[in-house]
Amino acid sequence: MSEALHIAVSEEKGNVPVTVLHVSGDLDSKTYQELETKAGDLIGGGAKNILLDLSGVKFMGSAGLRAMHGISNKLKNSGGGKLKLLNPTDAVSRVMFTLGFDKYFDIQSDLNEAVKSF
């Protein structure tokens, strides 16, 4: 049984505004749409730069990668925004590295540096 997905949102000010989605729980086939929907709502509301804080994700399946890909595409289609990842857990990193997705996402380990990188 999946652990519920929780998403908290904060705003950071760097060179540009950055919307941070603090994700915790399981990111899998039962929960990935929650992340896509939340990010889509934020993008629809004007968010251009999104940082996914994955430090609280205990399990991620391939559907989690699908969600990240969908968010990235929505940002590109809405005027060229960017998606970056922050502090993926070992569980997330394993899936990303195994499937080669680490080559497609900018992965950061420090919040302040991540915000500055946009």
C-alpha positions as CSV (number, residue, x, y, z in Angstrom):
1,M,0.0,0.0,0.0
2,S,1.3,3.4,-0.9
3,E,2.1,6.0,1.7
4,A,0.1,9.2,1.0
5,L,1.8,11.9,-1.0
6,H,2.2,15.3,0.7
7,I,3.1,18.5,-1.1
8,A,3.9,21.8,0.6
9,V,4.6,24.9,-1.5
10,S,7.0,27.7,-0.7
11,E,8.4,30.6,-2.7
12,E,12.1,31.6,-2.7
13,K,13.6,34.7,-4.1
14,G,16.8,34.4,-6.1
15,N,17.7,36.0,-9.4
16,V,14.1,35.0,-10.3
17,P,11.2,33.8,-8.2
18,V,11.4,30.0,-7.6
19,T,8.4,27.9,-6.5
20,V,9.5,25.0,-4.3
21,L,7.4,21.9,-4.0
22,H,8.4,20.0,-0.9
23,V,7.3,16.4,-1.7
24,S,7.1,13.6,0.9
25,G,5.6,10.1,0.9
26,D,5.5,7.7,-2.0
27,L,5.6,8.9,-5.6
28,D,4.1,6.1,-7.6
29,S,1.3,5.1,-9.9
30,K,-1.3,5.9,-7.3
31,T,0.1,9.3,-6.4
32,Y,1.9,10.8,-9.3
33,Q,-1.1,12.6,-10.7
34,E,-1.4,14.6,-7.4
35,L,2.1,16.1,-8.1
36,E,1.3,16.7,-11.8
37,T,-2.0,18.4,-10.9
38,K,-0.4,20.6,-8.1
39,A,2.4,21.7,-10.4
40,G,0.0,22.3,-13.3
41,D,-2.1,24.5,-11.1
42,L,1.0,26.5,-10.0
43,I,2.2,26.8,-13.6
44,G,-1.3,28.0,-14.6
45,G,-1.0,30.6,-11.9
46,G,2.2,31.9,-13.3
47,A,5.0,29.8,-11.8
48,K,7.9,29.7,-14.2
49,N,10.7,28.0,-12.2
50,I,10.0,25.0,-10.1
51,L,12.3,23.2,-7.7
52,L,11.1,19.8,-6.5
53,D,12.4,19.0,-3.1
54,L,12.5,15.2,-3.0
55,S,14.2,14.8,0.3
56,G,11.0,13.3,1.8
57,V,10.2,10.8,-0.9
58,K,10.4,7.3,0.5
59,F,9.6,5.4,-2.7
60,M,9.5,6.4,-6.3
61,G,8.3,4.3,-9.2
62,S,8.6,5.0,-12.9
63,A,5.3,7.0,-12.7
64,G,7.2,9.6,-10.6
65,L,9.5,10.1,-13.6
66,R,6.5,10.4,-15.8
67,A,5.2,13.2,-13.5
68,M,8.6,15.0,-13.6
69,H,8.6,14.8,-17.4
70,G,5.1,16.1,-17.6
71,I,5.9,19.0,-15.3
72,S,9.0,19.8,-17.4
73,N,7.0,19.8,-20.6
74,K,4.3,22.1,-19.1
75,L,6.9,24.6,-18.0
76,K,8.5,24.6,-21.5
77,N,5.1,25.0,-23.2
78,S,4.1,27.9,-20.9
79,G,7.0,30.1,-21.9
80,G,10.3,28.4,-21.2
81,G,10.3,27.8,-17.4
82,K,12.6,25.3,-15.8
83,L,12.3,22.3,-13.5
84,K,15.2,21.3,-11.2
85,L,15.4,18.7,-8.5
86,L,16.6,19.1,-4.9
87,N,18.0,16.4,-2.6
88,P,16.5,13.2,-4.1
89,T,16.6,10.4,-1.6
90,D,18.5,7.2,-2.3
91,A,15.3,5.6,-3.4
92,V,14.7,8.4,-6.0
93,S,18.3,8.5,-7.1
94,R,18.3,4.7,-7.8
95,V,15.3,5.0,-10.1
96,M,16.7,8.0,-11.9
97,F,20.2,6.6,-12.4
98,T,18.9,3.1,-13.4
99,L,16.6,4.6,-16.1
100,G,19.1,7.3,-17.2
101,F,16.9,10.3,-16.1
102,D,19.8,11.8,-14.1
103,K,21.1,13.1,-17.5
104,Y,18.0,15.1,-18.2
105,F,17.4,16.9,-14.9
106,D,19.6,19.4,-13.0
107,I,19.9,17.9,-9.6
108,Q,21.0,20.1,-6.7
109,S,21.9,19.3,-3.1
110,D,21.6,22.8,-1.4
111,L,18.5,24.9,-1.4
112,N,20.3,28.3,-1.6
113,E,22.5,27.1,-4.4
114,A,19.6,25.6,-6.2
115,V,17.6,28.8,-6.0
116,K,20.6,30.8,-7.3
117,S,21.0,28.4,-10.2
118,F,17.7,29.5,-11.9
